[in-house]
Every structure is written in structure tokens, then in C-alpha cells.
Amino acid sequence: MEAPEIPEEITYGDLDRAVRARLRTLSKDNAEDVGRHLIMAGNLIDIDPELAYRHAQVAAQRGGRVDVVREAAALTAYATGRYAEALREFRTVRRLGGDVAHLPLMADCERGLGRPERALAIADEPDARSLRGDVAVEMQIVIAGARLDMGDAEAAHLLLSRIVPQGEDLQARVDEARVAVLRALGRDDEADGLEAAIPEAVEEDIEDDILLYDTAELPEPEPEEDADDEIDDDEIDDEASTDEERA
């Protein structure tokens, strides 16, 4: 893939310090190159997901053994509707770093692939049941969506009615899900009223530091002897590839 251009004003120093620490396994020049593509992916994911995906793909080609790089590949694939690819990448991120915060997105990928029963299976994992805060709410939204996909709008409505989100953004996410459920139940007047009450998203300014990955509890990375080689997908993604073949 041809690398998309990066404006000169985008510098490696703009990248969050914790993310820069994850890139220490790469050579200095390669780390800076990969880091700048990560910044572009983070900047663009909400306004031009396809271009963000291209930046993340270049970063993955040049630093694919680093967890934060694979996470950027996963998030941008998800944002562009490449659910099979996103699911594979999320699984890799989970194996590399042990992080479970993306379980709701993994479950939603299964929904996107037309497999709501697999979404429910992910939601029933011990790690998923231990989720707390906003991530737990996101998982409940996905579960409700999976129930709706399976034709059980009543169960979906019950699930959503029990959620008490913290913050306007998450409340809007819950309300958007409720609108779809109400329409499935034939309660169009309620759906119209709720939809009209949902505030429009406010475009936020891009922050100077870009953080795509929660590195707080990850171990300090250890340099590899040849960290700039091509990604060995047979070595890293064998399990996920097998799953894709079965699908």
C-alpha cells in the first residue's frame, strides 16, 4: 500500500508519551515514521475513516508487532466497516497486551458479520462480565443490538431501559439504540420523540497528544533483535485466521 502523505507540521513529539514508549522496540527512524502515521490515524478516524485506515495500514506494515499499532489497525478497520479484519486485529491486540476494553467492539464486529449469537458469546465471557463503567455500558448496548438482530425486540428494550449511563455522550448512544428498538416494536411516535431529543454531536478540537491505546497497565516493552521485519501473520494471527476460515 502506498503511504498517504503526512503534513510536515505533524511531528513524532505530538504522540502521547505512553504510546511512544510502546514504539521503542522499533528503530528510531521507523518509530518516528510509524508514530506519525498513528497520529494521522487518530486525527482522521472520525472525519475520514478510510484515510485513517490507510495510515494505520502503513503503520502496521512497518511496526506490526507493537500492540498500539495493531490497535490502530483494528479501530480504523472497524470504523470503515471491515468487521472481519477488525475482529482479527482486536484479537491480536488482546493477545499482545491482554487488554479487554475492546470486547464490546469485538462483539459488535460479530454483529456486523451477521453473527449475533457469537456477539452474545463474547458478552458472556468472564472478562466481559467483569467490565465496569462506560465500557460495560457499551457492552450492554451491543447485547441489546444482538437481541434485536435475533428478533427479540422486547428483550432488547428491557436491557436498554435498565442502563443508567454517566454522561451525555453515552446517554445519546443508549437513546440511539432505543430508537431502533422502539421502531422494531412499532412504537414509532415514541421513537420519533426520542430521536428528536437526542442532541447533535459536537465536533471536538483535535488534542495535541494522540492516545489510541490504554497503556497504563501494560508491561515495559522489550526490544526485539529484528523488530522491523514484515509482520509474521502466521505467527501472530494464526488463531484468528482459523476463525475467519470457519466463518
N, C-alpha and C positions, 0 to 999 in steps of 0.2 A: 504494500500500500504506500502510495506517495505521501510523504509527510505534508500536512497542511502548514501554511505559513504561520509564524508567531510574531506578533508585533515586537519591535525592538524594546519597547518600554516594559515588556514582561520579563522579569528577572527571577533567577532562582531564589534570591533572597525574599521574594514575595511569598514563597511557600512556607506553610506552617513549620515551625522548628521540629515538632514531633515527627512530621512526615519526612523532613529532610534526614532525620536520624534513621528512618527506615531505609533510606536510599544509600546508606554508607557502604552497603555490600557491593555497590557498583563503582566503577572507576569514576574519578572526579568529573571528567568531561561528560561521560554518559549519564551520571546522576543529574547534572545540570540540564542536559537535554531532556531527559525523562521528566524531571521536575517541572520544566517549563510547559511541557505538553499536559501534565497533570493540572497545572494552573488553568490552562485553556479549557480543559475538560470541565473543571469546576465552574469556571466563569460562564460557560456556554450551555450547560446541561438543561437549564430552564428556558433559554431563549432560542437555542439552535441545537437540539439534541443530536441531530445527525452529524453536525460538525464536531460536537463534543465527543461523539463516538469515534470519529476518525482520529482525533487527538489521542484518545485513550488507547486505541488500537496500536498506534505508533509507539506509545509508551510501553505497552505490553510486549511488543516485538523486541524492544530494547532493554526491558527490565522486568520480564515476566515472572521471575522467581520471587519478586518482592510483593508482600501482601497488599500494600496500599495501591500498587499498580494494578493488580488483578481486581481489587475492589472498584477502582475507577472503570475498568473494562466492564465489570458486572453492572454497575449503576447506569452507565451510558447505554449498554445493550438493553437494559430494562426500559430506560426512558424512550428508546426507539422501537419498542415492541418486539425485540429479538429475544423472546422469552426462553427458548431452549438454550441459546448461548448465555443469556444472563444467569439462568439456573446453574449451568455448568461452572460459570465463573464464581458465583456465590458459594458453591460447594467447595471450590478450590480455596477461596478466601477463608472459609471455615476451617479447612484442614490446615492451612498455613498458620493461622493465628488463633484459632479456637473461638473466634467471636461469634455470638449467636444473635446479635442485634438485627441481622438481616433476615431472620427466619420469616417475618411477615412478607417480605418481598419474595422470598423463595416460594412461599405458599401461593402468593399472587401470581407468580410465574406459572405454577401448575394450573391455576385457573385460566390464565391466558392461553395455555396449551390445551384447554378443554378437558382438564382432568381435576375437577373439583374434589373428588374423593381423595386424591393424593394431597391436595391442599389441606384437607381435614386431617390427614395422617400426619403431616408436618406439625400442624397445630396441636396434635395430641402427644408429641414427643415430650419427654421430661424437660428438656431445655426450653421448649416453647412454653410449657406450663409455669416455668419459673420466671418468665419475663415480667417486668414491672414498669409502671409509668406509661409514657407515651407509646413505647414500643408494644406494650401489652394491649393498649387500645387499638393500635394499628392491626394487631393480630385478630382482635375481635371483629374489626371491620372486614377483614379478609374472610374470616369464618362465616360471617353473615352473608357475604357475597357468594361464597361456595354453596351455602344452603339455598340461596336464591337460584344459583345456577342449576341446582338439582331439583328445582321446582317446589321447594318448601319455603314460600314467602312468609308464612306465619312464623316459622322458627327464626328466620332472618330478622323479622320485625321485633320479635321478643328479645333477641340478642342485642340489637341496636338500642332498644328502649332502656336497657339496663346499664348502658355505658354512661359514665359521668366524666367526660373529658376535662382536662385542665387547659385552659387557653382557647382563644377564639379560633385559631387556625385548625386545631384538632376538632373543635366543635363543628366547624364548617365541613370537615371531612366526614364526620359522623352524619351530619344533616344531608350531605350529598348522597351518601349511601341510603339513608332513609327515604329520600325522594324516589330512588329507583324501586325500593321495596314497596312503597305506597302505590306506585303506579302498577306494579305487578299484582297488587291486591285489588286494583280497580278503584282506589281511593284518590282519584285524580284531583279533586278540589283541594284535599289536604296537601297533596304533593305540590300543586301549583303555589299554594300559600307558603309552604316551607321553602320552596325553591326561590321565591321572590324575597324571602327574608335572609337568605344566605348572603353575607357581604362579599363584594368582589375582592379578589386577591389584590393586595398592594405590592407593587414591584419594589423590591428592596435594593439598596445600593450594594454593589459588589464590595466585599471586605478585602482589605489588603492581604490578610493571611488567608490561605485556602486550606481547609481541613476536610478531607474526604473520608477519613478513617479515624475511628476511636482508638488511639494508640496508648491510652493511659495505662492499661494493664498488660500490654504486650512486652515480652522479654526483649532485652537489648539485642539487636541483630548482630550476627557473627559474619564477618567477611567470608566469601567463598573464593576458592582459588581461581575459578573461571566464571565469574558471575555474569559476564556479558555475552555468553553463548546464547544461541537460539533457545526458545522455550522448548523443553522436552515434554510435549503433551502426553506422550505415553507414560512418562514417569509421574507427572503431576495430575493429569486428568483422566487416568485410566478408568477409575470407578464411574465418573460422570459420563464418560463416553459410552460405557457399557449401558448405563441407564438410558441414554439417548437412543441407542440401537434398539433396546427393548420397546421404547416408545414408538 
